[in-house]
């Protein structure tokens, strides 16, 4: 039985958010590896809320968390600090938790972040500024790496090189890059080649530069990238292959560039937050930059990926041509060893 007319019938709903942040949280208990799970979850979400602008939308996925973390997330949702909260009784895996949400997102920019990321002021604006200057971008991270320039970056290297915008520069903070390497237990190996701490392959257009390549632990992608992601589930709790199949390859297949900001705007906490992280997180609450943008339409080349891949991998960056190519890109030293 129905009495009267539903007041919401035929009512158009319009939102002004254009940037969605998706954070999957997996803390099954508060013992051993996850002893500080509630701490790093709080630091992650609090820092995200303190640094995102007003036209963003925060989705958190409770990926089979323990009671303490579940209650914390529910409290944030009830307080309006989370726009969308999804509960899973059991862990469905990082990729399977976020990709369906990204595919259905109405926002043109979608940030996928691990649940142990510490955000700092200006990260969202810095990422969006890269999109403004480089509408060819499909994936941008607020954390630069000196080792990711050859990881699924064919479109980037090909497009920027033939536009005369590809070059080596010394712009990133080595201490921040080493701090990330330490956080994932690769302090001694990630930058064994110290040249990659000193110089970074970059794209430069007008007054803005960005680093070629980026990692997965936090990155912002165009919504169009997920149209190329598989429609089936990965069924993996966590796997670098799943990241490749559902993020890396789709970005390449879409013809987009893969970049990172020059400045370091986020940190990987791992499972043991350090004192400086708590101090940094507390400082983020002092004020938030609310600058927003009009997201530029995506710009893609017409040349086939196969041809671009041949030019970049077989011609420009084969082991015989690479030193000459690096010299051409103004690498000051170590052309044979970079």
C-alpha positions in Angstrom: 0.0 0.0 0.0 1.2 3.5 -0.9 -0.3 6.8 0.3 0.7 10.0 -1.4 3.6 10.6 -3.9 7.3 10.0 -3.1 8.8 13.5 -2.9 12.1 12.2 -4.4 10.5 10.8 -7.6 12.1 12.3 -10.7 14.3 14.6 -8.6 17.7 15.2 -10.2 20.7 14.9 -7.9 23.7 17.0 -8.7 27.0 16.8 -6.8 30.1 19.0 -7.3 32.8 16.5 -6.3 35.2 15.7 -9.1 37.9 13.8 -7.2 37.2 10.5 -5.4 39.6 9.0 -2.9 39.3 5.2 -2.2 41.1 3.7 0.8 40.8 0.0 1.5 41.5 -0.9 5.1 42.6 -4.3 6.2 43.4 -4.8 9.9 42.1 -8.3 10.8 43.4 -8.1 14.4 45.6 -5.9 16.6 48.4 -8.4 17.2 51.9 -9.1 15.8 52.2 -7.4 12.3 48.9 -5.5 12.8 49.6 -4.4 16.4 49.6 -0.8 15.4 46.8 -1.3 12.8 44.4 1.1 14.5 47.1 3.8 14.8 48.1 3.8 11.1 44.5 3.6 10.0 43.7 6.7 12.1 46.8 8.6 10.8 45.9 7.7 7.2 42.2 8.8 7.3 42.8 11.8 9.5 45.6 13.1 7.3 43.5 12.5 4.2 40.6 14.4 5.7 42.9 17.3 6.8 44.4 17.7 3.3 41.7 16.9 0.7 39.7 19.8 -0.8 35.9 20.4 -0.6 35.2 18.9 -4.0 36.5 15.5 -3.1 34.6 12.4 -2.0 36.1 9.9 0.4 35.3 6.2 0.1 36.6 3.8 2.7 36.4 0.0 2.4 36.4 -2.0 5.5 38.1 -5.1 4.1 37.3 -7.6 6.9 38.7 -5.5 9.8 38.6 -6.4 13.5 35.9 -5.0 15.8 38.0 -2.1 17.0 38.8 -0.8 13.6 35.3 -1.4 12.3 33.8 0.6 15.1 36.3 3.4 14.5 35.4 3.5 10.8 31.7 3.4 11.6 32.1 6.3 14.0 33.9 8.4 11.3 31.0 7.7 8.9 28.4 8.7 11.4 30.3 11.9 12.1 30.3 12.8 8.4 34.1 12.3 8.0 33.7 9.5 5.5 31.3 10.0 2.6 30.9 6.3 1.8 31.8 3.4 4.0 31.6 -0.2 2.6 31.8 -3.1 5.0 33.1 -6.6 4.0 32.9 -9.3 6.6 36.0 -11.0 5.0 39.0 -9.7 3.1 38.2 -9.5 -0.6 41.7 -8.2 -1.6 42.9 -4.7 -2.4 42.2 -4.8 -6.1 38.7 -6.4 -5.9 37.8 -3.9 -3.2 38.6 -0.8 -5.2 38.3 -1.6 -8.9 34.5 -2.0 -9.0 34.2 1.3 -7.1 36.5 3.0 -9.5 34.7 1.7 -12.5 31.4 3.1 -11.3 32.8 6.4 -10.1 31.2 9.5 -11.4 34.2 11.6 -10.6 36.8 12.1 -13.4 39.8 11.6 -11.0 40.1 8.6 -8.7 42.8 8.3 -6.1 43.5 4.7 -4.9 45.5 4.7 -1.7 46.8 2.0 0.6 45.6 2.2 4.2 49.0 3.1 5.6 49.6 6.3 3.7 50.2 9.6 5.5 49.0 12.5 3.4 50.5 16.0 3.6 49.1 19.5 2.7 48.9 20.2 -1.0 49.0 16.7 -2.3 45.7 16.9 -4.0 46.5 20.3 -5.6 49.9 19.1 -6.7 48.5 16.0 -8.4 45.8 18.0 -10.1 48.3 20.7 -11.3 50.1 17.9 -13.1 46.8 17.0 -14.8 46.3 20.6 -15.7 49.7 20.9 -17.4 49.7 17.4 -18.8 46.2 16.4 -20.0 48.0 13.3 -21.5 48.4 11.9 -18.0 46.3 9.0 -16.8 48.1 8.1 -13.6 49.8 10.6 -11.3 51.3 9.9 -7.8 52.1 12.5 -5.1 55.3 10.5 -4.3 58.2 10.6 -6.8 60.6 7.7 -7.4 63.8 7.7 -9.2 63.5 4.0 -10.2 60.1 3.8 -12.0 60.9 5.7 -15.3 60.9 2.5 -17.3 57.9 0.8 -15.7 54.9 1.0 -18.1 55.9 4.4 -19.4 56.0 3.8 -23.1 53.3 6.4 -23.8 55.0 8.9 -21.6 58.5 8.5 -23.0 57.4 8.4 -26.6 55.0 11.4 -26.4 57.2 13.6 -24.3 60.4 12.8 -26.4 58.8 13.7 -29.7 57.3 16.9 -28.2 60.8 17.9 -26.9 59.6 17.8 -23.3 61.6 14.8 -22.0 64.8 15.5 -20.0 66.8 14.6 -16.9 66.7 17.0 -14.0 67.8 17.0 -10.4 64.6 18.2 -8.7 63.5 15.6 -6.1 64.5 15.4 -2.4 66.9 12.4 -2.0 66.0 12.2 1.7 62.3 11.7 1.0 63.0 9.1 -1.7 65.3 7.2 0.7 62.7 7.4 3.4 60.2 5.6 1.2 62.8 3.0 0.3 63.4 2.4 4.0 59.6 2.2 4.7 59.4 -0.9 2.4 62.6 -2.5 3.6 64.6 -1.6 0.5 66.9 1.1 2.0 70.1 -0.7 0.8 68.8 -1.9 -2.6 66.3 0.6 -4.1 68.9 3.3 -4.7 72.0 1.2 -5.0 72.5 3.2 -8.1 73.0 6.6 -6.5 72.6 8.3 -9.8 68.8 7.7 -9.6 68.7 9.7 -6.3 70.6 12.5 -7.9 68.9 12.8 -11.3 65.3 11.9 -12.4 63.8 11.5 -15.9 61.2 14.2 -16.2 58.7 15.9 -18.5 58.7 19.7 -18.6 56.1 21.9 -20.0 56.2 25.7 -19.5 56.9 26.2 -15.8 56.0 22.8 -14.5 58.0 19.5 -14.4 56.8 16.0 -13.4 58.7 12.8 -12.8 58.3 10.0 -15.4 56.8 6.9 -13.8 55.2 6.3 -10.4 54.3 3.5 -7.9 51.0 2.0 -6.7 50.7 2.7 -3.0 49.0 6.0 -3.7 48.1 7.3 -7.1 45.4 9.3 -8.9 44.0 7.9 -12.1 41.6 9.2 -14.7 38.3 7.4 -14.6 38.8 6.3 -18.2 41.7 4.0 -17.2 39.3 1.7 -15.4 37.2 1.2 -18.6 40.2 -1.0 -19.7 40.5 -2.9 -16.5 39.3 -6.6 -16.6 35.6 -7.1 -15.6 36.4 -10.3 -13.7 37.7 -10.4 -10.1 41.4 -11.0 -9.5 40.7 -13.2 -6.4 44.1 -12.1 -4.9 44.5 -10.7 -1.4 47.4 -8.6 -2.6 49.5 -9.1 -5.7 51.8 -7.0 -7.9 50.4 -8.9 -10.9 46.9 -7.7 -9.9 48.2 -4.1 -9.8 49.7 -4.7 -13.3 46.6 -6.2 -14.8 44.1 -3.8 -13.4 46.0 -0.5 -13.3 49.3 -0.5 -15.2 48.3 -2.3 -18.4 44.9 -0.4 -18.6 46.7 3.0 -18.3 49.0 1.9 -21.1 46.2 0.6 -23.2 44.3 3.9 -22.7 47.3 5.7 -24.3 48.0 7.8 -21.1 51.1 9.1 -19.5 52.3 7.9 -16.1 53.8 10.6 -13.9 54.6 11.8 -10.3 54.9 15.1 -8.7 58.4 16.6 -8.1 57.7 17.2 -4.5 56.9 14.5 -2.0 53.4 14.9 -0.6 52.7 11.5 1.0 54.6 9.0 3.1 54.4 5.2 3.4 54.0 4.4 7.1 54.2 0.6 7.0 53.0 -1.3 10.0 55.0 0.7 12.6 54.3 4.4 12.6 57.3 6.5 13.8 57.1 9.5 16.2 57.7 12.0 13.3 54.6 10.7 11.6 52.4 11.5 14.5 53.9 15.0 14.7 53.5 15.5 10.9 49.9 14.3 11.0 49.1 16.7 13.9 50.5 19.6 11.9 48.1 18.9 9.0 45.1 19.9 11.0 46.2 23.5 11.1 44.7 24.4 7.7 43.8 23.0 4.3 44.3 24.4 0.9 40.9 24.3 -0.8 42.1 25.2 -4.3 40.2 23.3 -7.0 40.4 23.0 -10.7 38.4 22.2 -13.9 39.7 18.8 -14.9 41.0 19.0 -18.5 39.6 16.6 -21.0 41.9 13.6 -21.6 44.4 14.0 -24.4 45.7 10.9 -26.2 47.8 10.3 -29.2 46.7 8.4 -32.3 49.7 6.2 -32.8 49.4 2.6 -31.9 50.8 1.3 -28.7 52.7 -1.4 -30.5 54.5 1.1 -32.6 55.3 3.3 -29.6 56.6 0.3 -27.7 58.9 -0.6 -30.6 60.4 2.9 -30.8 60.9 3.2 -27.1 62.1 -0.3 -26.1 63.8 -1.4 -29.3 65.3 1.8 -30.5 65.6 4.5 -27.9 66.2 2.5 -24.8 68.0 -0.7 -26.0 71.3 -1.2 -24.2 73.4 0.1 -27.1 71.4 3.3 -27.8 70.5 4.0 -24.2 73.7 5.9 -23.2 73.3 8.2 -26.3 69.6 8.6 -25.6 70.4 9.6 -21.9 73.0 12.1 -23.1 70.5 13.5 -25.5 68.1 14.0 -22.6 70.8 16.1 -20.7 71.8 13.5 -18.1 75.0 15.2 -16.8 76.9 12.0 -16.0 76.8 8.2 -15.8 75.2 7.7 -19.3 76.3 4.0 -19.4 75.4 3.2 -15.7 72.1 5.0 -15.1 
